[in-house]
């Protein structure tokens, strides 16, 4: 594992544990097993490492989906994999720490911008993994808009549901509506 990956893995653990507001540079350095100056050499401040961590975690979602997509032969299975990795598992991680709820909103403008960027990447990824099921009638820009709506809506659920059961129910309804749109 290279140094940057080591630092970002540590930052992700600390942000999921303490949230963005309570996480400290020293906590991240300690988790990574490096000195604070080493961490500062890689990232100028907590905002910089938070933004890099948001993008890093998003890339890990993409890799996890790509690693598991081959045996998902139906649109339903692919959508379920996508929502499990990008919505359900992060929600479950955040629920382990009441202090981590602030990372759902991005904590500050830099974080919110990073989240918007990753939502766009997730929308494109969703369109790509569902591409084998598109019929020739639909235009790609319409499909991308539908994927964006699904991604933004499903991601927003993490902020509003009371528990995992409610999240699963809302995702099931949202998925049913999304899939209906493609099949009709």
Backbone bond lengths (Angstrom), bond angles and torsions (degrees), N, CA, C in turn:
res aa  C-N    CA-C-N  psi(-1)  N-CA   C-N-CA  omega(-1)  CA-C   N-CA-C  phi
1 X - - - 1.446 - - 1.529 108.06 -
2 X 1.335 116.35 130.45 1.459 118.76 179.36 1.533 110.38 -77.69
3 X 1.309 116.22 167.46 1.468 122.23 -174.62 1.531 111.85 -60.34
4 X 1.328 116.88 -44.31 1.465 119.80 -178.14 1.529 110.99 -62.52
5 X 1.322 117.27 -43.33 1.464 120.94 177.28 1.518 110.32 -61.98
6 X 1.314 117.04 -42.12 1.468 122.13 177.65 1.533 110.26 -58.13
7 X 1.320 116.49 -45.37 1.459 120.85 -179.43 1.524 112.00 -67.26
8 X 1.323 116.87 -41.18 1.462 120.25 -179.04 1.532 111.92 -71.25
9 X 1.335 117.16 -36.43 1.473 119.48 174.02 1.525 110.28 -61.12
10 X 1.319 115.96 -44.54 1.467 120.43 179.02 1.524 110.61 -63.82
11 X 1.325 116.98 -43.58 1.467 120.34 179.69 1.519 110.83 -61.88
12 X 1.329 117.31 -42.41 1.465 120.21 179.03 1.526 110.40 -59.79
13 X 1.320 117.45 -44.90 1.469 120.94 178.83 1.523 110.99 -60.37
14 X 1.317 116.31 -44.96 1.471 120.59 -177.96 1.528 110.26 -67.63
15 X 1.331 118.24 -44.33 1.463 120.21 179.27 1.525 111.22 -63.85
16 X 1.344 117.52 -40.42 1.465 119.58 177.56 1.529 111.30 -67.35
17 X 1.300 117.22 -30.89 1.467 120.53 -178.46 1.524 112.35 -79.25
18 X 1.326 117.01 -48.27 1.465 121.73 -172.23 1.525 114.81 -105.50
19 X 1.331 116.92 -16.69 1.455 119.33 -171.88 1.509 109.92 85.11
20 X 1.312 115.55 167.69 1.464 120.13 -177.04 1.518 112.20 -71.09
21 X 1.308 117.48 -38.11 1.468 119.07 -175.49 1.521 112.60 -71.45
22 X 1.320 118.17 -32.87 1.466 120.69 -176.91 1.530 113.81 -96.06
23 X 1.314 116.72 -15.09 1.470 119.73 178.54 1.519 109.15 -66.87
24 X 1.302 115.86 140.42 1.469 121.81 179.91 1.529 108.88 -121.09
25 X 1.319 114.49 152.18 1.463 119.84 177.02 1.523 110.19 -55.11
26 X 1.318 116.14 -41.00 1.465 120.83 179.50 1.516 112.28 -61.73
27 X 1.351 117.05 -37.02 1.474 121.13 177.48 1.527 110.61 -62.76
28 X 1.334 114.82 -42.58 1.468 119.70 -179.34 1.522 110.45 -67.43
29 X 1.320 116.26 -44.49 1.472 120.37 178.90 1.527 110.38 -59.84
30 X 1.327 116.62 -44.91 1.461 120.82 179.81 1.529 111.03 -62.39
31 X 1.323 116.71 -45.27 1.474 121.00 179.20 1.525 110.84 -61.21
32 X 1.333 116.59 -36.65 1.472 121.36 -179.27 1.520 112.78 -81.44
33 X 1.336 115.59 -13.54 1.458 119.11 -178.50 1.517 112.78 73.95
34 X 1.342 115.84 33.05 1.462 120.59 179.04 1.531 108.57 -128.56
35 X 1.316 115.59 169.57 1.459 120.05 177.01 1.529 109.73 -81.86
36 X 1.327 115.86 160.92 1.461 120.27 176.23 1.530 110.96 -60.48
37 X 1.349 119.22 -42.75 1.471 118.67 177.69 1.536 112.66 -59.02
38 X 1.329 116.87 -35.21 1.470 120.03 177.48 1.520 109.90 -64.31
39 X 1.327 116.30 -42.53 1.467 120.82 178.51 1.529 110.44 -65.44
40 X 1.341 116.73 -43.20 1.467 120.42 178.05 1.526 111.89 -64.33
41 X 1.311 117.68 -29.16 1.463 120.33 177.42 1.527 111.09 -67.40
42 X 1.323 116.01 -28.45 1.465 120.58 -179.02 1.531 112.56 -91.76
43 X 1.329 117.36 -33.26 1.462 122.78 -176.70 1.520 109.21 -138.77
44 X 1.311 117.02 128.94 1.466 120.19 -173.36 1.515 114.03 -68.17
45 X 1.345 117.32 -29.66 1.461 119.64 179.79 1.525 109.89 -161.93
46 X 1.323 115.24 -178.91 1.465 120.24 -177.13 1.526 111.36 -64.11
47 X 1.326 117.36 -36.70 1.467 119.61 177.97 1.525 111.21 -61.10
48 X 1.310 116.98 -42.44 1.471 120.72 -179.05 1.519 111.09 -63.46
49 X 1.311 116.61 -42.44 1.472 118.14 -179.78 1.527 110.69 -73.92
50 X 1.339 117.54 -30.21 1.463 119.49 177.10 1.530 110.48 -65.52
51 X 1.326 116.89 -46.80 1.460 120.95 178.86 1.529 110.48 -61.90
52 X 1.322 117.09 -45.39 1.468 120.51 178.34 1.522 110.86 -61.90
53 X 1.318 117.07 -36.38 1.468 121.09 179.74 1.522 110.91 -68.74
54 X 1.321 117.63 -40.59 1.472 120.91 177.36 1.522 109.84 -58.52
55 X 1.325 116.89 -46.40 1.469 120.52 179.00 1.536 111.32 -67.01
56 X 1.305 116.83 -39.74 1.464 122.07 179.51 1.530 110.87 -61.91
57 X 1.317 116.78 -47.78 1.467 120.75 -179.98 1.525 109.99 -63.25
58 X 1.317 116.98 -39.04 1.460 120.74 177.46 1.531 111.21 -62.17
59 X 1.336 116.52 -41.84 1.478 119.63 177.13 1.527 110.69 -63.79
60 X 1.329 116.42 -35.82 1.463 119.33 177.38 1.527 110.95 -64.67
61 X 1.336 117.79 -35.61 1.468 121.39 175.25 1.523 110.01 -60.29
62 X 1.326 115.95 -46.02 1.464 120.83 -179.44 1.527 110.19 -60.32
63 X 1.329 116.87 -46.28 1.471 120.31 179.24 1.527 111.52 -62.28
64 X 1.322 116.97 -42.37 1.470 120.39 -179.99 1.525 110.75 -63.65
65 X 1.321 116.83 -41.74 1.465 120.20 178.21 1.519 110.07 -65.51
66 X 1.319 117.63 -46.78 1.466 120.50 179.60 1.523 112.01 -61.19
67 X 1.324 117.62 -35.14 1.467 121.12 178.57 1.525 112.42 -68.45
68 X 1.322 117.46 -26.51 1.462 120.56 -172.89 1.531 114.29 -110.64
69 X 1.313 118.07 -3.15 1.461 121.21 -171.92 1.529 114.09 -75.75
70 X 1.310 117.69 -27.20 1.479 121.08 -171.79 1.521 113.56 -55.33
71 X 1.307 118.25 -38.51 1.463 119.65 -177.70 1.525 113.14 -90.28
72 X 1.318 117.44 4.35 1.476 121.99 178.08 1.518 107.43 -93.84
73 X 1.318 116.71 101.74 1.463 120.84 -171.86 1.521 113.75 -100.20
74 X 1.316 117.63 -8.25 1.457 119.16 177.34 1.524 110.02 -112.15
75 X 1.299 115.27 157.66 1.453 121.23 177.72 1.533 110.18 -61.43
76 X 1.321 115.80 -40.08 1.463 121.08 179.32 1.522 111.63 -61.48
77 X 1.338 116.81 -43.80 1.459 120.75 179.76 1.530 111.58 -65.58
78 X 1.312 116.49 -39.50 1.458 120.42 179.86 1.532 111.19 -67.90
79 X 1.316 116.26 -41.40 1.455 119.97 178.09 1.530 110.57 -66.75
80 X 1.322 117.07 -39.48 1.470 120.86 177.89 1.537 110.85 -63.33
81 X 1.317 117.21 -41.83 1.465 120.80 176.69 1.531 110.16 -61.36
82 X 1.308 115.89 -46.74 1.466 120.87 179.90 1.528 110.97 -58.00
83 X 1.313 117.76 -49.05 1.472 119.80 -177.51 1.521 111.79 -69.73
84 X 1.317 117.97 -33.87 1.465 119.49 178.29 1.523 110.55 -62.91
85 X 1.336 116.24 -45.38 1.463 120.41 -175.62 1.529 112.18 -77.29
86 X 1.315 118.25 -38.34 1.466 119.75 -173.60 1.521 114.61 -94.83
87 X 1.335 117.78 -16.95 1.464 119.76 -177.58 1.525 111.88 -122.09
88 X 1.326 116.67 -57.24 1.462 120.41 -171.70 1.533 112.12 -67.07
89 X 1.313 118.00 -51.80 1.465 119.88 -177.66 1.533 112.67 -62.75
90 X 1.352 119.16 -43.18 1.474 117.56 175.50 1.533 112.34 -62.86
91 X 1.324 117.00 -38.86 1.466 120.51 177.61 1.526 110.52 -59.85
92 X 1.317 116.09 -44.75 1.467 119.94 -179.57 1.526 111.56 -64.19
93 X 1.326 117.47 -38.44 1.465 120.66 176.31 1.532 111.19 -62.38
94 X 1.300 115.68 -45.36 1.460 120.32 -177.64 1.525 111.31 -67.51
95 X 1.308 117.12 -32.75 1.461 120.15 -179.71 1.523 112.72 -66.46
96 X 1.314 117.08 -18.56 1.467 120.11 178.48 1.513 111.75 -73.12
97 X 1.328 117.82 -13.01 1.458 122.01 -179.76 1.518 109.59 -138.58
98 X 1.298 117.39 114.20 1.467 121.26 178.02 1.529 110.96 -60.12
99 X 1.322 116.69 -30.72 1.459 120.84 -178.45 1.521 113.24 -72.42
100 X 1.316 117.76 -16.84 1.464 120.55 -174.93 1.521 113.37 -85.80
101 X 1.317 118.00 -1.52 1.464 120.47 -178.50 1.527 112.23 -58.94
102 X 1.328 118.14 -27.72 1.463 119.97 -178.18 1.527 113.48 -67.71
103 X 1.316 118.05 -16.99 1.469 118.07 178.74 1.526 111.74 -77.35
104 X 1.328 117.39 -16.40 1.460 119.79 175.81 1.526 111.47 -66.59
105 X 1.313 116.13 -32.36 1.459 120.61 -177.63 1.517 112.88 -93.89
106 X 1.300 117.48 -6.96 1.450 120.99 -179.86 1.508 113.85 93.99
107 X 1.316 118.16 -6.66 1.453 124.37 174.09 1.525 113.73 70.27
108 X 1.323 118.94 -49.23 1.463 122.31 179.79 1.530 108.16 -147.22
109 X 1.330 117.23 -178.31 1.463 119.93 -175.57 1.529 112.36 -61.31
110 X 1.311 117.90 -39.96 1.471 120.39 178.57 1.529 110.55 -62.28
111 X 1.309 116.34 -41.56 1.460 120.49 177.76 1.514 112.13 -67.70
112 X 1.331 116.58 -41.54 1.470 119.93 178.33 1.530 110.94 -62.80
113 X 1.332 116.74 -39.19 1.466 119.96 177.61 1.528 110.21 -65.05
114 X 1.310 117.55 -41.59 1.471 120.74 178.04 1.525 110.57 -62.75
115 X 1.327 116.82 -39.82 1.466 119.87 178.05 1.523 110.16 -64.87
116 X 1.330 118.05 -43.53 1.472 120.33 177.34 1.531 110.54 -58.04
117 X 1.322 116.61 -43.10 1.469 120.45 179.35 1.524 111.16 -63.22
118 X 1.320 117.06 -41.57 1.464 118.73 -179.27 1.527 111.39 -72.12
119 X 1.328 117.60 -30.19 1.463 119.83 175.37 1.525 110.49 -64.13
120 X 1.319 116.66 -37.74 1.466 119.73 177.09 1.529 110.35 -65.75
121 X 1.316 117.03 -43.09 1.471 119.98 177.82 1.526 111.08 -62.72
122 X 1.319 117.19 -39.54 1.465 120.64 177.65 1.525 110.82 -65.38
123 X 1.332 117.17 -37.24 1.469 120.76 178.06 1.523 110.80 -62.44
124 X 1.315 115.91 -44.15 1.467 120.76 178.38 1.526 110.25 -65.51
125 X 1.331 116.50 -42.21 1.465 120.14 177.29 1.526 110.79 -60.28
126 X 1.319 117.52 -44.68 1.467 120.42 179.57 1.526 110.30 -60.54
127 X 1.314 117.30 -43.40 1.457 120.31 177.90 1.527 110.68 -61.40
128 X 1.328 116.71 -40.98 1.469 120.13 -179.57 1.521 112.59 -66.29
129 X 1.338 117.14 -41.65 1.471 117.85 -177.27 1.524 112.22 -75.29
130 X 1.344 116.51 -19.20 1.463 119.70 177.26 1.530 112.65 -97.20
131 X 1.321 117.52 -4.87 1.465 122.55 -176.26 1.528 114.33 -51.58
132 X 1.337 119.85 -37.59 1.465 118.14 -179.57 1.541 114.06 -61.90
133 X 1.307 117.27 -13.61 1.467 120.81 -176.13 1.526 113.53 -103.73
134 X 1.316 118.34 -1.74 1.456 120.52 -178.65 1.510 109.97 -75.60
135 X 1.314 115.07 139.00 1.462 117.58 172.87 1.525 108.02 -89.56
136 X 1.314 116.65 167.44 1.457 121.19 -174.72 1.519 113.55 -72.93
137 X 1.319 117.26 -11.65 1.455 120.83 -174.99 1.532 111.93 -72.67
138 X 1.289 116.39 -39.08 1.459 120.22 -175.27 1.524 111.20 -78.02
139 X 1.297 114.61 146.03 1.453 120.01 176.16 1.519 109.06 -91.34
140 X 1.319 116.03 147.35 1.459 120.62 -176.59 1.518 113.19 -60.51
141 X 1.320 118.49 -35.58 1.463 119.20 179.93 1.529 111.51 -67.18
142 X 1.321 117.71 -33.27 1.465 121.63 176.34 1.524 109.49 -69.06
143 X 1.315 116.60 -42.99 1.465 121.21 178.90 1.525 110.23 -63.15
144 X 1.329 116.92 -43.12 1.462 119.81 178.77 1.532 110.42 -62.08
145 X 1.315 118.09 -40.62 1.472 120.60 177.53 1.533 110.84 -62.24
146 X 1.313 117.02 -39.88 1.471 120.11 177.97 1.530 110.04 -65.78
147 X 1.322 116.85 -40.28 1.468 120.58 177.36 1.528 110.54 -65.13
148 X 1.327 116.76 -41.42 1.474 120.02 177.07 1.521 111.13 -59.34
149 X 1.317 115.50 -45.15 1.467 119.58 -179.63 1.520 110.76 -62.01
150 X 1.327 116.48 -42.66 1.467 119.60 178.61 1.524 110.86 -63.63
151 X 1.328 117.13 -46.26 1.470 121.60 -177.73 1.525 110.39 -62.99
152 X 1.318 117.23 -47.79 1.467 119.86 -179.40 1.527 111.03 -64.64
153 X 1.312 116.30 -41.95 1.471 119.90 -179.56 1.523 111.64 -66.14
154 X 1.318 116.91 -46.36 1.468 119.45 -178.64 1.523 111.08 -67.78
155 X 1.324 117.28 -37.07 1.464 119.89 177.52 1.522 111.12 -66.80
156 X 1.321 116.66 -37.53 1.455 120.96 178.72 1.515 113.69 -64.82
157 X 1.319 116.99 -24.97 1.466 120.42 179.20 1.524 111.72 -59.92
158 X 1.331 116.20 -32.59 1.471 120.01 -178.66 1.520 111.59 -59.11
159 X 1.333 116.93 -25.80 1.466 121.51 -178.55 1.524 113.48 -86.06
160 X 1.321 117.40 -16.25 1.464 118.87 -168.80 1.521 115.66 -118.97
161 X 1.317 118.40 -20.94 1.465 119.19 -176.79 1.523 111.20 -78.79
162 X 1.327 114.60 156.45 1.464 120.07 -177.36 1.523 112.85 -85.88
163 X 1.352 116.70 -28.07 1.458 119.10 -176.11 1.525 110.17 -161.88
164 X 1.322 115.46 178.40 1.467 121.49 -177.25 1.519 112.09 -62.47
165 X 1.330 117.86 -39.67 1.466 120.15 179.56 1.526 111.54 -61.38
166 X 1.328 115.49 -43.80 1.460 118.57 178.82 1.528 110.70 -65.27
167 X 1.317 117.00 -39.62 1.460 120.52 177.23 1.528 110.14 -58.84
168 X 1.318 116.76 -47.09 1.473 120.85 -179.49 1.532 111.11 -60.39
169 X 1.329 117.24 -41.30 1.469 121.00 179.50 1.518 111.24 -64.94
170 X 1.321 117.21 -45.32 1.468 120.56 -178.90 1.528 111.01 -65.90
171 X 1.326 116.72 -39.00 1.464 119.97 177.79 1.529 110.14 -65.24
172 X 1.322 116.71 -39.27 1.469 119.86 178.90 1.529 110.96 -61.39
173 X 1.318 117.23 -43.72 1.467 120.96 179.24 1.525 110.41 -66.72
174 X 1.324 116.45 -47.17 1.458 120.69 179.55 1.531 110.87 -60.47
175 X 1.321 117.29 -42.22 1.465 121.50 178.51 1.524 111.26 -63.86
176 X 1.315 116.20 -40.71 1.468 120.38 179.24 1.529 110.53 -61.74
177 X 1.313 116.93 -44.05 1.468 121.07 178.40 1.527 110.22 -64.42
178 X 1.310 116.78 -45.52 1.460 122.24 -179.66 1.525 110.65 -60.22
179 X 1.323 117.13 -48.04 1.460 121.04 -179.25 1.518 111.62 -66.68
180 X 1.316 117.85 -36.65 1.462 121.82 178.08 1.527 109.48 -59.15
181 X 1.325 115.83 -41.96 1.467 121.14 -178.43 1.534 110.99 -60.07
182 X 1.325 116.87 -36.44 1.468 120.65 -178.82 1.534 112.24 -80.39
183 X 1.290 116.77 -25.77 1.464 119.39 -176.71 1.513 112.53 -91.60
184 X 1.315 117.81 -2.71 1.486 121.06 -179.61 1.504 111.85 -127.48
